[in-house]
């Protein structure tokens, strides 16, 4: 067995700014006795990060190579089972005729979860798992905190805590992985039966929506003159700049008026937009649930889309792969606190219900596979308009009842 390594950088085009952003790639190539080669790459922010990760990545590569030639009967350890899962049921999604027929769409996130589980369980015999192992992993992950990006290089005590919703997603993956092991006969008894490690009630559902005043400021920040403050050679400098970002304004309106997810916006093509009927078709290959759906296009969204430089061309509507920096800048300039882009989608659903659209229709337009998702995560009672609408409806009902009563009650 031989493992060769190389570290190199790549210039990556940033869709928002056009600037070149370097990432460092660690590539390991495993060569076995039969001269068969297997390569894997890992991305790192700095060259030193890549060097520090070599030994850990070697162990991961070896486990991956070993799992490739294993049949189910050969799998003995958690590491082997997790690596096997990456290439079987946790592999990239295969879409046929708009439907997912194999794999999963969120495989990258799932592979990150599996790597963290491998770090904890290692070569623990898969046959000896029980429901208590879920509790053990839960406590360990709580102690480890946030492992994303540069935070993973810090000591556990210096990291931010992991959110319970994120932890529950990992525990659901672990539970599914162990259930699959039970179905495959690798575990004699269902190891997750009776486990209470997943505490869904402890999750705090996000309820943030966009107010009318915030909406006006946010859209205004997509164009026009504004004052920018920054430091130059240690001195505070103010400058008036004229900015015009029609693409960002269009993405905001598609999130706010059509309820599109970030990924659905970035993969949207001109052929999917019917300007005559005012309907946008979201293909199942681009949705989270792998189901094709149609959503409304408002007048202002239509006008903004037709004003884009790419209007009238073929292919993708938006000529970039992300807009995080532009979004963050607009939110900062608009002086809006605690707003995520996904909150526009929540605002869309909340406004539908305020306008009298049933929760069932709102759920369909949002592309949710379960009505419970809409009820729990996309019906915000923190929005003043929702409260005022509810009050108005109660008042109207009370007035109607009072009109039926006699003027005097003996």
Backbone torsions as a table, in degrees:
resi	resn	phi	psi	omega
1	UNK	NA	137.5	179.4
2	UNK	-140.7	137.8	178.3
3	UNK	-123.9	117.6	175.2
4	UNK	-98.1	148.2	-178.1
5	UNK	-131.7	150.6	174.9
6	UNK	-150.2	145.9	178.4
7	UNK	-127.5	127.6	-179.1
8	UNK	-149.8	163.4	179.3
9	UNK	-110.1	156.9	179.6
10	UNK	-131.1	138.2	173.9
11	UNK	-83.2	124.5	-176.7
12	UNK	-116.9	127.5	-176.3
13	UNK	-75.3	126.3	177.4
14	UNK	-86.5	120.7	-174.3
15	UNK	-62.9	-30.5	-176.4
16	UNK	-77.6	-45.2	-168.4
17	UNK	-108.2	-18.7	-176.0
18	UNK	79.6	1.9	179.7
19	UNK	-79.7	157.1	178.3
20	UNK	-90.3	128.1	-178.2
21	UNK	-119.0	119.5	-176.4
22	UNK	-85.6	139.8	169.3
23	UNK	-127.8	150.0	-179.6
24	UNK	-102.5	129.3	-176.4
25	UNK	-109.3	128.9	172.4
26	UNK	-102.7	121.2	178.4
27	UNK	-116.5	126.6	176.0
28	UNK	-116.7	135.2	179.5
29	UNK	-123.1	120.5	-179.3
30	UNK	-97.6	128.6	176.9
31	UNK	-120.1	121.1	-178.3
32	UNK	-91.2	-173.7	-175.7
33	UNK	-66.0	-24.6	179.3
34	UNK	-92.0	12.5	179.0
35	UNK	67.4	19.8	176.1
36	UNK	-81.0	130.6	-176.9
37	UNK	-107.5	140.6	175.5
38	UNK	-133.6	123.3	-178.6
39	UNK	-117.0	146.7	173.2
40	UNK	-139.9	149.7	178.3
41	UNK	-124.4	151.0	176.8
42	UNK	-132.5	140.0	-179.6
43	UNK	-99.0	138.9	-179.8
44	UNK	-137.7	154.1	-177.7
45	UNK	-72.7	-36.0	-178.3
46	UNK	-130.6	163.8	178.7
47	UNK	-66.5	-37.3	179.8
48	UNK	-66.0	-36.7	176.3
49	UNK	-59.8	-41.1	179.5
50	UNK	-64.1	-41.8	179.0
51	UNK	-64.4	-42.2	-178.7
52	UNK	-64.5	-25.3	-175.1
53	UNK	-91.7	-0.5	-172.7
54	UNK	-57.9	-51.4	-176.0
55	UNK	-64.3	-41.6	179.2
56	UNK	-63.8	-40.9	-179.5
57	UNK	-70.6	-32.4	175.8
58	UNK	-61.5	-44.7	179.2
59	UNK	-62.5	-38.6	178.8
60	UNK	-66.6	-40.6	179.5
61	UNK	-65.4	-44.2	179.6
62	UNK	-60.8	-43.9	179.3
63	UNK	-63.0	-37.5	179.1
64	UNK	-65.5	-44.0	-179.9
65	UNK	-63.1	-43.1	-178.6
66	UNK	-64.5	-34.7	-177.0
67	UNK	-74.2	-24.0	-176.3
68	UNK	-61.6	-38.0	-176.1
69	UNK	-94.2	5.9	-176.5
70	UNK	-89.0	139.1	167.0
71	UNK	-93.0	171.7	-178.9
72	UNK	-58.4	-35.5	-178.3
73	UNK	-69.7	-16.8	-178.9
74	UNK	-90.8	-12.0	-175.3
75	UNK	-78.7	125.0	-177.8
76	UNK	-121.6	-31.1	-172.2
77	UNK	-113.9	164.0	177.8
78	UNK	-62.7	-40.9	-179.7
79	UNK	-58.0	-45.6	179.9
80	UNK	-63.3	-40.9	-178.4
81	UNK	-68.3	-40.3	179.4
82	UNK	-65.7	-43.1	178.9
83	UNK	-66.6	-37.5	176.4
84	UNK	-62.8	-40.5	-178.8
85	UNK	-64.4	-34.6	-179.3
86	UNK	-61.1	-34.0	-175.8
87	UNK	-99.1	-1.5	179.4
88	UNK	-114.8	-90.1	-174.9
89	UNK	-86.3	-10.3	174.9
90	UNK	-107.2	26.0	178.8
91	UNK	-85.2	169.3	-179.9
92	UNK	-55.6	145.9	-176.3
93	UNK	-63.8	142.1	173.8
94	UNK	-110.4	117.9	-176.2
95	UNK	-107.0	127.1	176.4
96	UNK	-129.0	124.9	179.1
97	UNK	52.7	42.5	175.5
98	UNK	78.5	5.7	-178.7
99	UNK	-125.7	145.1	176.4
100	UNK	-77.3	124.9	-178.8
101	UNK	-110.9	-12.9	178.5
102	UNK	-163.2	158.7	177.2
103	UNK	71.0	-167.7	179.9
104	UNK	-138.0	152.2	-179.2
105	UNK	-75.1	-37.7	-177.6
106	UNK	-91.0	43.3	-173.4
107	UNK	-67.6	-31.8	-178.4
108	UNK	-63.5	-46.9	177.9
109	UNK	-63.0	-41.4	179.7
110	UNK	-63.4	-39.1	178.1
111	UNK	-64.9	-34.8	175.3
112	UNK	-63.6	-44.3	177.3
113	UNK	-58.5	-45.7	-177.2
114	UNK	-63.5	-39.2	178.5
115	UNK	-63.0	-37.6	177.2
116	UNK	-68.4	-37.3	176.5
117	UNK	-66.3	-39.3	177.6
118	UNK	-61.4	-39.8	179.1
119	UNK	-60.4	-36.1	-178.4
120	UNK	-83.1	-48.8	-174.2
121	UNK	-86.6	-31.0	178.9
122	UNK	56.7	-125.5	-177.1
123	UNK	-99.5	29.2	175.5
124	UNK	-59.7	131.0	179.3
125	UNK	-56.9	126.9	-176.7
126	UNK	-64.0	-29.0	-177.6
127	UNK	-70.3	-16.7	-175.6
128	UNK	-99.7	12.2	-179.9
129	UNK	-74.2	147.0	176.1
130	UNK	-141.1	176.1	-178.8
131	UNK	-62.7	-23.3	-179.2
132	UNK	-70.2	-20.4	178.8
133	UNK	-69.0	-29.0	175.5
134	UNK	-66.9	-40.1	177.6
135	UNK	-65.0	-40.4	179.9
136	UNK	-63.6	-43.0	179.2
137	UNK	-66.4	-38.9	179.8
138	UNK	-59.9	-46.0	179.7
139	UNK	-64.7	-40.3	179.8
140	UNK	-63.6	-43.5	-179.6
141	UNK	-67.4	-34.8	176.4
142	UNK	-64.5	-37.3	178.8
143	UNK	-70.4	-35.1	-177.9
144	UNK	-72.8	-33.2	-179.3
145	UNK	74.3	-157.1	-176.9
146	UNK	-73.4	120.3	-177.8
147	UNK	-105.0	6.9	-176.0
148	UNK	-75.7	140.6	173.8
149	UNK	55.8	-134.7	-176.7
150	UNK	-68.2	-21.9	179.9
151	UNK	-61.5	-29.1	180.0
152	UNK	-65.6	-18.2	179.8
153	UNK	-86.0	-12.8	-177.9
154	UNK	-82.1	165.1	172.2
155	UNK	-70.7	147.2	-177.8
156	UNK	-51.0	-37.4	-178.1
157	UNK	-68.0	-19.9	-177.6
158	UNK	-96.9	-2.3	-179.2
159	UNK	-89.7	159.1	173.1
160	UNK	-72.6	150.2	178.1
161	UNK	-68.4	150.9	176.2
162	UNK	-79.8	139.0	-179.9
163	UNK	-72.4	152.0	-179.3
164	UNK	-66.5	-31.9	178.4
165	UNK	-66.8	-39.8	177.4
166	UNK	-66.3	-42.3	179.4
167	UNK	-63.9	-40.4	179.2
168	UNK	-63.7	-35.1	176.7
169	UNK	-62.5	-40.9	178.3
170	UNK	-66.2	-42.2	-178.9
171	UNK	-65.9	-33.7	176.5
172	UNK	-66.9	-37.4	176.3
173	UNK	-64.4	-44.0	178.7
174	UNK	-62.7	-42.3	179.2
175	UNK	-62.1	-44.4	178.7
176	UNK	-63.3	-40.6	-179.7
177	UNK	-62.3	-42.6	179.8
178	UNK	-72.1	-33.9	175.9
179	UNK	-65.4	-37.7	176.7
180	UNK	-65.5	-37.0	177.8
181	UNK	-64.9	-36.9	177.8
182	UNK	-66.7	-44.0	179.8
183	UNK	-64.4	-31.8	-179.3
184	UNK	-82.7	-3.5	179.0
185	UNK	83.8	11.7	179.6
186	UNK	-80.8	-21.7	177.0
187	UNK	-123.8	130.7	-175.8
188	UNK	-70.0	-42.9	-179.5
189	UNK	-113.6	151.0	178.1
190	UNK	-63.5	109.6	-172.4
191	UNK	-72.5	-15.5	-176.0
192	UNK	-101.9	-6.1	-177.4
193	UNK	-64.6	126.2	179.1
194	UNK	88.4	-2.9	-179.2
195	UNK	-73.8	138.8	177.5
196	UNK	-118.6	25.7	-178.1
197	UNK	-65.3	-36.2	-179.9
198	UNK	-81.6	114.0	-177.7
199	UNK	-111.9	83.3	-177.0
200	UNK	-65.5	-31.6	-178.2
201	UNK	-67.4	-21.3	-178.4
202	UNK	-80.4	-12.8	179.9
203	UNK	-70.8	137.2	177.1
204	UNK	-97.1	109.9	-178.6
205	UNK	-68.6	131.3	179.0
206	UNK	-73.0	132.6	-175.6
207	UNK	-123.6	9.1	-175.6
208	UNK	-65.5	129.4	173.3
209	UNK	-129.8	168.8	-177.4
210	UNK	-93.4	128.5	176.6
211	UNK	-81.4	166.3	-179.9
212	UNK	-62.6	-41.3	-179.6
213	UNK	-64.9	-41.7	178.5
214	UNK	-64.8	-37.7	179.2
215	UNK	-61.8	-43.5	-179.8
216	UNK	-62.3	-43.7	-179.6
217	UNK	-67.5	-40.3	-177.9
218	UNK	-64.8	-46.0	-179.8
219	UNK	-67.7	-33.8	179.3
220	UNK	-66.3	-28.6	-178.9
221	UNK	-75.4	-6.1	178.9
222	UNK	-83.2	-5.4	179.3
223	UNK	-164.8	165.3	178.1
224	UNK	96.0	-177.9	-179.6
225	UNK	-87.5	145.7	176.0
226	UNK	-153.5	158.8	179.6
227	UNK	-94.5	129.3	-179.7
228	UNK	-114.6	130.8	178.0
229	UNK	-109.6	134.9	178.4
230	UNK	-157.1	170.7	179.5
231	UNK	-102.6	138.0	177.4
232	UNK	-136.9	117.3	-176.6
233	UNK	53.2	41.3	176.2
234	UNK	82.1	-0.8	-178.3
235	UNK	-110.7	145.1	177.0
236	UNK	-74.7	129.4	-177.6
237	UNK	-126.2	138.6	174.4
238	UNK	-116.3	135.8	179.7
239	UNK	-141.0	143.8	176.6
240	UNK	-96.5	120.9	-179.2
241	UNK	-119.7	150.5	176.3
242	UNK	-110.6	116.3	-175.3
243	UNK	-119.1	144.0	176.4
244	UNK	-142.6	111.8	-177.7
245	UNK	-127.4	77.4	-178.7
246	UNK	-63.3	-30.2	179.5
247	UNK	-64.5	-42.4	178.8
248	UNK	-64.4	-42.4	179.3
249	UNK	-60.9	-39.2	179.0
250	UNK	-65.6	-40.4	178.6
251	UNK	-64.6	-39.2	179.4
252	UNK	-63.4	-44.3	-179.5
253	UNK	-67.5	-34.6	177.4
254	UNK	-68.5	-33.8	176.1
255	UNK	-74.1	-38.8	-174.2
256	UNK	-81.7	-39.5	-174.9
257	UNK	-100.4	-20.3	-178.3
258	UNK	-118.4	-10.5	176.6
259	UNK	72.2	26.9	-178.4
260	UNK	-78.8	144.0	172.8
261	UNK	-75.4	161.4	179.2
262	UNK	-55.8	-47.7	-178.6
263	UNK	-64.8	-34.1	178.8
264	UNK	-68.5	-34.5	177.8
265	UNK	-68.1	-45.2	-175.4
266	UNK	-68.9	-23.9	179.9
267	UNK	-100.6	2.1	-178.3
268	UNK	-65.6	135.9	178.0
269	UNK	-116.2	154.3	-176.8
270	UNK	-60.1	-33.2	-178.3
271	UNK	-68.2	-15.9	-179.9
272	UNK	-87.3	-2.4	-177.3
273	UNK	-109.5	122.3	177.7
274	UNK	-103.9	100.5	-176.3
275	UNK	-72.0	-19.7	179.2
276	UNK	-75.8	-45.6	-179.1
277	UNK	-88.3	-16.4	-178.2
278	UNK	74.2	33.9	-177.9
279	UNK	-122.8	136.2	176.1
280	UNK	-110.3	130.0	179.7
281	UNK	-101.3	123.7	178.5
282	UNK	-103.6	113.8	-176.8
283	UNK	-69.7	149.0	-179.7
284	UNK	-62.0	-25.3	178.5
285	UNK	-69.2	-16.0	-176.6
286	UNK	-110.9	-3.0	-177.2
287	UNK	-97.8	159.8	-179.8
288	UNK	-67.6	-34.7	-176.2
289	UNK	-95.8	2.5	-178.7
290	UNK	61.0	28.1	177.1
291	UNK	-117.9	130.5	177.0
292	UNK	-70.9	138.6	177.6
293	UNK	-145.3	163.1	176.6
294	UNK	-115.7	142.6	-178.5
295	UNK	-131.8	157.7	-179.2
296	UNK	-77.1	153.5	174.0
297	UNK	-120.8	118.0	-178.4
298	UNK	-75.0	168.0	-179.6
299	UNK	-62.0	-42.8	-177.7
300	UNK	-70.4	-34.1	176.7
301	UNK	-67.7	-40.0	178.2
302	UNK	-61.1	-46.6	-179.3
303	UNK	-63.1	-39.2	-178.9
304	UNK	-68.9	-41.1	179.0
305	UNK	-63.8	-40.7	-178.6
306	UNK	-71.9	-14.8	178.2
307	UNK	-92.3	-3.4	-178.1
308	UNK	-69.9	147.1	178.2
309	UNK	-58.9	-28.1	-177.1
310	UNK	-87.5	-0.9	-179.8
311	UNK	-63.3	136.6	179.9
312	UNK	92.3	-5.9	177.0
313	UNK	-99.1	175.6	176.6
314	UNK	-97.5	177.4	175.5
315	UNK	80.9	-151.0	-174.9
316	UNK	-71.3	147.3	178.2
317	UNK	-72.0	-41.8	-175.3
318	UNK	-109.4	120.0	-174.6
319	UNK	-84.8	44.7	177.0
320	UNK	-154.2	167.1	-175.6
321	UNK	-101.3	-10.1	177.4
322	UNK	-164.4	164.0	178.7
323	UNK	-142.4	30.8	-177.7
324	UNK	-60.6	-43.4	-177.0
325	UNK	-66.9	-43.9	179.3
326	UNK	-63.1	-41.8	178.7
327	UNK	-63.2	-47.0	-179.3
328	UNK	-61.3	-39.2	178.7
329	UNK	-65.3	-44.8	-178.8
330	UNK	-63.8	-42.5	179.6
331	UNK	-64.1	-39.7	180.0
332	UNK	-66.4	-45.3	-179.4
333	UNK	-66.2	-36.0	179.5
334	UNK	-75.6	-6.5	180.0
335	UNK	56.7	50.8	177.9
336	UNK	-110.8	123.7	-177.2
337	UNK	-96.0	141.9	170.0
338	UNK	64.8	29.3	-179.8
339	UNK	-105.1	125.1	173.2
340	UNK	-101.4	155.9	179.2
341	UNK	-61.1	-35.6	-179.2
342	UNK	-64.8	-19.5	178.2
343	UNK	-66.9	-22.0	175.6
344	UNK	-65.1	-37.8	177.9
345	UNK	-65.6	-40.0	177.2
346	UNK	-65.5	-38.1	177.2
347	UNK	-62.6	-40.5	178.1
348	UNK	-57.5	-49.9	-178.4
349	UNK	-66.2	-41.6	-180.0
350	UNK	-63.2	-42.1	179.6
351	UNK	-67.5	-33.7	176.1
352	UNK	-59.8	-46.0	-177.3
353	UNK	-71.1	-34.8	175.7
354	UNK	-63.3	-33.7	179.7
355	UNK	-81.1	2.3	176.3
356	UNK	97.8	2.2	176.9
357	UNK	-74.2	133.7	-177.8
358	UNK	-64.3	154.6	-179.3
359	UNK	-65.1	-28.1	178.1
360	UNK	-66.2	-45.4	178.2
361	UNK	-67.5	-41.4	178.7
362	UNK	-59.5	-39.3	179.6
363	UNK	-65.7	-40.0	178.9
364	UNK	-65.6	-43.5	-179.4
365	UNK	-66.1	-33.0	178.5
366	UNK	-77.5	-15.5	179.3
367	UNK	78.8	30.5	178.5
368	UNK	-85.3	138.0	179.1
369	UNK	-80.7	-19.8	179.4
370	UNK	-130.9	138.5	178.8
371	UNK	-64.1	-30.1	-179.2
372	UNK	-61.6	-32.0	178.6
373	UNK	-63.1	-43.7	178.8
374	UNK	-64.1	-43.1	-177.6
375	UNK	-65.7	-40.8	-173.6
376	UNK	-82.2	-41.3	-169.5
377	UNK	-109.7	-14.3	-172.4
378	UNK	-126.2	9.4	174.8
379	UNK	-112.5	99.5	-171.6
380	UNK	-98.3	120.2	174.0
381	UNK	-93.4	5.4	173.8
382	UNK	-82.9	-12.6	179.8
383	UNK	-79.0	123.2	-176.9
384	UNK	-59.0	-34.4	-179.2
385	UNK	-63.2	-35.2	178.7
386	UNK	-65.4	-45.5	-179.8
387	UNK	-64.1	-44.3	-179.2
388	UNK	-64.9	-38.5	178.5
389	UNK	-65.4	-42.5	178.3
390	UNK	-62.5	-41.6	179.0
391	UNK	-63.1	-43.1	-179.7
392	UNK	-62.6	-40.4	179.5
393	UNK	-66.3	-41.0	178.3
394	UNK	-64.6	-43.8	178.6
395	UNK	-61.1	-42.3	179.9
396	UNK	-63.5	-41.1	178.6
397	UNK	-66.1	-40.0	179.1
398	UNK	-64.9	-42.2	179.3
399	UNK	-62.4	-39.8	179.8
400	UNK	-64.0	-40.2	179.2
401	UNK	-67.5	-40.8	-179.5
402	UNK	-62.8	-33.8	179.9
403	UNK	-67.8	-21.2	178.9
404	UNK	-84.1	-17.7	-177.9
405	UNK	-79.7	153.8	174.8
406	UNK	-67.7	156.4	-178.4
407	UNK	-60.9	-33.7	179.0
408	UNK	-131.7	144.6	177.4
409	UNK	-112.6	118.2	-178.3
410	UNK	-68.2	NA	NA
